[in-house]
Amino acid sequence: MQITLPITVIAFETDYGGVVSNTRYIEYIERGRYALLHAAGLKITDVWATHGAQPVVRRVEIDYLAPARHEDELILSVSIAAPSGATTTLHYELTRPIDGAVIMRAEQTLAYLNTQWKPVRVPLIFREALNINNHKDTKAQS
């Protein structure tokens, strides 16, 4: 599954030089994550109430590749990487279509918690909605 999300840089997201603050990219990533989940029909509060599980951010890695500036029109692409039994990895790419510049690339790892706040394997509702293949885990032989 992949989605795209338009983002327009607003003045308060920039520093005095008109360049987007590096902390704002985390917000863009979060917007993308929610847009992907909603596009898959997964509203977190509803899934929590009906299935007793929710995704939480375990890790984020960001590469800042070029500056975005005040009033830039950007496109955030979000896609799902190879699945594992307990996590989902999302890939992000933020581009500026007017010149083709890739502004940022990121990877975000989601883990899942149950109602007791304990880690669980990727719940079926997420595997189905996000079209995540159910691969069998392989254990390393010692």
C-alpha positions as CSV (number, residue, x, y, z in Angstrom):
1,M,0.0,0.0,0.0
2,Q,1.2,3.5,-0.8
3,I,-0.3,7.0,-0.4
4,T,0.7,10.5,-1.2
5,L,-0.1,13.6,0.9
6,P,0.3,17.2,-0.2
7,I,2.1,19.5,2.3
8,T,2.4,23.2,2.0
9,V,5.1,24.8,4.2
10,I,3.7,27.4,6.5
11,A,5.6,30.3,8.1
12,F,5.5,28.9,11.6
13,E,7.2,25.7,10.5
14,T,10.4,27.7,9.4
15,D,13.2,29.4,11.1
16,Y,14.2,33.0,10.6
17,G,15.8,32.2,7.3
18,G,12.6,30.7,6.0
19,V,13.9,27.1,6.1
20,V,11.8,24.3,7.6
21,S,13.0,23.3,11.1
22,N,14.2,19.8,11.3
23,T,11.7,19.0,14.0
24,R,8.8,19.7,11.7
25,Y,9.7,16.6,9.6
26,I,8.6,14.4,12.4
27,E,5.2,16.1,12.3
28,Y,5.1,15.5,8.5
29,I,5.9,11.8,9.1
30,E,3.1,11.6,11.7
31,R,0.6,13.2,9.3
32,G,1.7,10.6,6.7
33,R,1.3,7.7,9.1
34,Y,-2.2,8.7,10.1
35,A,-3.2,9.4,6.4
36,L,-2.0,5.9,5.5
37,L,-3.9,4.2,8.4
38,H,-7.0,6.2,7.6
39,A,-6.8,5.3,3.9
40,A,-6.6,1.7,5.0
41,G,-9.8,2.1,7.0
42,L,-7.9,2.0,10.4
43,K,-9.0,4.7,12.8
44,I,-6.8,4.2,15.8
45,T,-9.4,5.0,18.5
46,D,-11.9,2.6,16.9
47,V,-9.4,-0.2,16.4
48,W,-8.3,0.2,20.1
49,A,-11.9,0.0,21.3
50,T,-12.9,-3.0,19.1
51,H,-9.7,-5.0,18.7
52,G,-7.7,-4.0,21.8
53,A,-4.5,-3.1,19.9
54,Q,-2.7,-0.1,18.6
55,P,0.5,0.8,16.8
56,V,3.1,2.8,18.5
57,V,6.3,4.4,17.1
58,R,9.3,2.4,18.0
59,R,11.9,4.0,15.9
60,V,12.4,6.8,13.4
61,E,15.4,7.4,11.1
62,I,15.5,10.5,9.0
63,D,17.9,11.7,6.2
64,Y,17.6,15.4,5.5
65,L,18.7,15.8,1.9
66,A,17.7,19.4,0.9
67,P,16.1,22.4,2.5
68,A,12.4,23.0,2.2
69,R,11.3,26.7,2.5
70,H,8.3,28.8,3.3
71,E,5.4,28.2,1.0
72,D,7.0,25.3,-0.8
73,E,4.5,22.8,-2.2
74,L,5.6,19.3,-1.2
75,I,4.5,15.8,-1.7
76,L,4.9,13.2,1.0
77,S,4.9,9.5,-0.2
78,V,4.3,6.8,2.4
79,S,4.7,3.1,1.7
80,I,4.9,-0.1,3.7
81,A,8.2,-2.0,3.6
82,A,8.8,-5.7,4.1
83,P,6.7,-7.0,7.0
84,S,7.9,-8.8,10.1
85,G,5.9,-10.7,12.7
86,A,6.0,-8.0,15.4
87,T,6.6,-4.7,13.6
88,T,5.6,-2.7,10.5
89,T,8.1,-0.5,8.8
90,L,7.0,2.6,6.8
91,H,9.1,4.4,4.2
92,Y,8.7,8.1,3.6
93,E,9.9,10.4,0.9
94,L,9.2,14.1,0.8
95,T,9.7,15.8,-2.6
96,R,9.3,19.2,-4.1
97,P,7.6,18.6,-7.5
98,I,8.5,22.0,-9.0
99,D,12.2,21.0,-9.2
100,G,12.1,17.3,-8.4
101,A,14.2,17.7,-5.3
102,V,14.0,15.0,-2.7
103,I,13.9,16.9,0.6
104,M,13.8,14.0,3.1
105,R,13.7,10.3,3.3
106,A,12.7,8.5,6.5
107,E,11.9,5.1,7.9
108,Q,9.6,4.5,10.8
109,T,9.1,1.3,12.7
110,L,5.8,0.6,14.4
111,A,5.3,-1.9,17.2
112,Y,1.9,-3.0,18.5
113,L,0.5,-2.9,22.0
114,N,-2.5,-4.6,23.6
115,T,-4.8,-3.1,26.2
116,Q,-2.3,-4.1,29.0
117,W,0.3,-2.1,27.1
118,K,2.2,-5.3,26.3
119,P,3.9,-5.8,22.9
120,V,2.0,-8.1,20.5
121,R,2.5,-9.5,17.0
122,V,1.1,-7.4,14.2
123,P,-2.7,-7.8,14.8
124,L,-4.8,-9.4,12.0
125,I,-6.8,-6.2,11.5
126,F,-3.6,-4.3,10.6
127,R,-2.2,-7.1,8.4
128,E,-5.4,-7.3,6.4
129,A,-6.1,-3.6,6.1
130,L,-2.5,-2.7,5.2
131,N,-2.2,-5.8,3.0
132,I,0.8,-7.0,4.9
133,N,1.8,-10.5,3.9
134,N,1.8,-13.0,6.7
135,H,5.3,-14.4,6.4
136,K,6.5,-17.1,8.8
137,D,9.3,-15.9,11.1
138,T,12.6,-17.8,10.7
139,K,14.7,-18.4,13.7
140,A,18.5,-18.4,13.5
141,Q,20.1,-21.7,14.1
142,S,23.0,-21.6,16.6
